[in-house]
């Protein structure tokens, strides 16, 4: 499930719930970049783009 999504100069940036329950992932143009159980960490990474 996609929690947040935006288009930037880097392309499509998404925060998704990972397949592992309780984990979150940052994707850039469909490619997994970061994964963590800490949603706040993933959101802070999302905000950098």
N, C-alpha and C positions, 0 to 999 in steps of 0.2 A: 504494500500500500504506500502511495506517495503522500508524504506529510506536508512538504513544501516544494515549490518549484518556481524557477525564474530563468529568464534568458538574459545572458550578459555577453560581453565581448568574448568570454571563454566558451560560450555555447550554452547548452541547457544544463542547469545545475539543479539537482534534486536531492532531497532528504527522504529516504525511504525506510520503512520498517524492514529489517533484514529477515531472512528466512528463519534465523535462529530467534526464538521468542525472547523479547526483552532487549534486543540489539537493534541498532540503527546504523544506517550507511549513507555516505555521501557519494553521489554519482555525478560525474561530469561527462556529458555527451554519451550517457549510457555505460560508462566505464567506472567500475568501483574504485574510489580513491581512498576513502577512510571508512573504518567500521569501529563502533564502540557501543558499549552498554550504556554509556553516559550521553543522553540526548542533548544536554546542554553543551557538551564538547562538540558534538556534530553540528549543532546550530551555530556555534561560534565559528567553526570552520566554514559553514555555508555563508555566513555574513562576510567573510573575507573576499568572496568573489563578486 
